[in-house]
Amino acid sequence: MAPFSIADIVAALPAEDTWGPATAGDNMLDGVPYAPFSKGDKLGRMADWTAGSGDRERQGRQNYNRNFRDQQVYGAGTSSLFAVQTAEDESSFSVVDNTRTSAKRTFGRGGGTVFRGRGQRGGMGQRGGRAGFQRVGAGGRGQGDRYYDSRNARSNRGRRFGWKDYDKPQRTREPSINIRPDWTMLEEVDFSRLSKLNLDTPDGEDLDTYGFLSYYDRSYDKAPVKNAERRLQSLDRAAYNVTTSQDPVIQELAEKDEATIFATSDILSMLMCAPRSVYSWDIVIVHQGNKIYFDKRDGASIDLVTVNENAADAPMEVAESSGKQESINTPSALAMEATFINHNFALQTVSESPEAKVEFNQPNPFYNEAEETEPLASKGYKYRRFDLSLERDEEPFNLIVRTEVDAVMRNPVTGDDQQLVVKALNEFDSKAQGSGGALDWRSKLWSQRGAVVATEMKNNSSKLARWTTQAILAKADAIKLGFVSRVNPRSASSHVVLGVVGYKPREFATQMNLNLGNGWGIVRTIVDRIRALDAEDDAEKVKKYVLIKDPNKPVIRLYSVPATTFEEDEEAAAEEQEAKEAEEEE
């Protein structure tokens, strides 16, 4: 018999009658859906008929492992494409087991159960009452019990608890001034760098004093009698807060070359305490010749007293169109209310007697008896000089500050007069949003005064640091802090004085961890930067800069602006004021 080859037989048969393995040209993927995958997927069985997606859904978070939460899961949900539908329902089968099970509820490894609602008698060591919100896990080892506040369990059901403020609503604050297109940003410095600066500066010296001081009424230091609280009065007194470059005394001192830098205590304290600030603010810096002036704009945010600026849950803005009662508790409304309270509290706590007052060397430089109709408020201005020189400086580098004191008090031991700085903290509503967890002042101020002051230090760190810095710059002997609250939390029109506490400025600065050397380092750094920018320019040319705190970031930015910036705004405001006065006369 002649030999034959299988290949010859296959070649002789028609193509549709062949059988066996497919040739290389055939595509086995026709009709099969594409299954996406990632490089992180583990290669296991080609087909797994024992574990479907339903099992994983039933297990839920029990199989969740936070160590693999960042793994790629691309294509993980496509296994259902190849799921095989069984002919019979396996869930109808059950295993018969006659072993006795424990009545105590147990929890599998890694599992968890959430309890909510009222506690039952004998449960978790409680006898009735409302149970705390708790999560129990790792039942086999007796570990992993975690307890949460019951208030969070009632108000935030279904949320993720205990992870800081991940779900805290984001706030977008508005800047204190709009950046104009013709401004040029020169520097951007974050607060972490500012906090590392330091400059040891000796105590300043008094150059001259202006104004007068009335004696402080010491009856405010006593605890108020129940149902006999003192109402805060609105007093019409002439008080001034003139910016640096418009101060006639500073202009005279600048002509005599008494210093290189000039500022007021409210402006300088804002710059020295910048790392504590949260809200936006701005300072205008004018460099003319070899003199540098720290100024402020008309109606600047520096003049307003903030409320709970540093609180973890600070007050939030509410749309005016909403018409809600919470509109009186917005940051802008609270700032206006606090500024009004501070102005009147300093006037009300002094005894206005023509005979009992301390006259300074010079009269008030801003008061004109021929034009003013209101009596002059108790205020003393002290122009003090500080030496900011370094070893590398060839010439003295001095700064003159106009500081302020509000009252005088006689020391009962020595009989000497002590100069005071009088300020007021205000309470709007201890239960409202933005209160910062403050205690109720009416019931806790005198019984838990330390806790009340500590809470205010936390919620108003920037404001208290500024007041303390101003008192130290003025070399005041004490600072009086008044506690003023609303008569009705829903109305911001009437207030009562609940008490006054006194501190020595240096000791109070130590309590709130205020480092004055850091503030002087910030001032010297800003001044050196301004001098370096204008080193090669014309000495007689006026250069103007604006230092702005970012409203949403702990950053300050230095802008170079045209020399005529803000002058047009001041002229327009002056024309509007004249027009209003003319209408009133008509």
Secondary structure, DSSP 8 states (H G I E B T S, - for coil): -----HHHHHHHS-GGG--SS--TT--TTTTS------TT-----S--SS--HHHHHHHGGGG--GGGTTS--TTGGGGGGG----SS-GGG----------SS----TT-EEEE-SB--TTGGG--SSB--EEEEE-TTTT---EEE-HHHHHHSTTS--SSTTTT--------SS---TT-EEEEEEEHHHHTT--------EEEEEEEEEEEE-GGGGS---TT--EE------B-----STT-HHHHHHHHTT--SEEEEHHHHHHHHTGGG--S--EEEEEEETTEEEEE--TT-GGGS--SSTT-TT------GGG--GGGGGSHHHHHHHHHHHHHHHHHHTEE--SSSEEE-SB--TT--TTT--S-B--EEEEEEEEE---TT-SS--EEEEEEEE-EEEE-TTT--EEEEEEEEEEE--TTSTT-TT---HHHHTTTSHHHHHHHHHHHTHHHHHHHHHHHHHTT-SEEEEEEEEESSTT-SS-EEEEEEEEE-HHHHHHHTT--HHHHHHHHHHHHHHHHHHTSSS-TTSEEEEEEEE-SSSSEEEEEEE-TTTTHHHHHHHHHHHHHHHHHHH-
